[in-house]
Amino acid sequence: MSNDDFRISRVEKTLRWFEQDIPLLNMRVRDLSQERQESARKFAAAVIAQTRAELERLMRKRMVETSEPAELPCEPAD
């Protein structure tokens, strides 16, 4: 597994973990004031958005690297 594939795998796992934690976050913050609940939810949403952006960046990088030829073709010798 290449370093990029490993990083993509880790970011995907982290993203799933964050997304699955939302219901638990709601339970953890329910005793807080409305303002603090909103603040916690906004922070979680920002972290999820940042993680998605990182995953998209890594996926684009991998696509570019795999679509480029490994070696440029050379001219035939005379």
N, C-alpha and C positions, 0 to 999 in steps of 0.2 A: 504494500500500500504506500503510495507516494505521500509526501508531506502535505500536499494540497488536499488529497483525498482524506487524510487523517483529520486535517483542520475542518473540512466540510462536514465530516461525520460528527465531530465534537460540537460544532456550531448547531447542526441539526438537532442533536441530542439536547443541547442547552435550550434551544428554542422550544422544543416539545415540553421540556420540564417547566419553563416559564409559563407557557400557555396552559398546561395542566394545573398549574398552581393557582390560577385566578380564582376558582371557587374557594380554595383554602385561604387565599388572601382576603376575600370578602368576609369569611368567618373571623379571621384574625383582627380585622379592623372594625368590626361592627360595634364594638363598645367605645370606639373613639368618637370624637366630635365629627360632625358632617364635614367640616373643613379639612380635618386630618384624614378622613376617609378618602375624600376627593384627591388630596395630595398624594396619598399612597397609591391610589389607582392610576393617577397621571404618571407617577414615577414608574410603576410597573409597565404601563403602556409605552412609555418612552424607552425603557430597556428592551421590551419586545420589538419595537420598531427598529432600534439600533441593531439588535441581533439579526433581524430579517435583512436589514441593509447589508450587514457583513456577510451573511449567507449568499445574497445575490451577488455581491462583489466577488466572492470566492468562486461562485459558479461561472460568472462571466470570465474571470481570469482563467479558469480551467478550460472553458470553451475556446478561448483565444489561443491558449497554448497547445491544445490538441488539434486545432484546425490549421495551425502553421506547419509547413513541412519541416521536418527535423533537419534536413540538409538542403541547401539550395542546389538545384540542378546546375551542372557545369556544361560548358560548351564542349562539343566533341573535339578531340585532338586532330590536328591536320596530318 
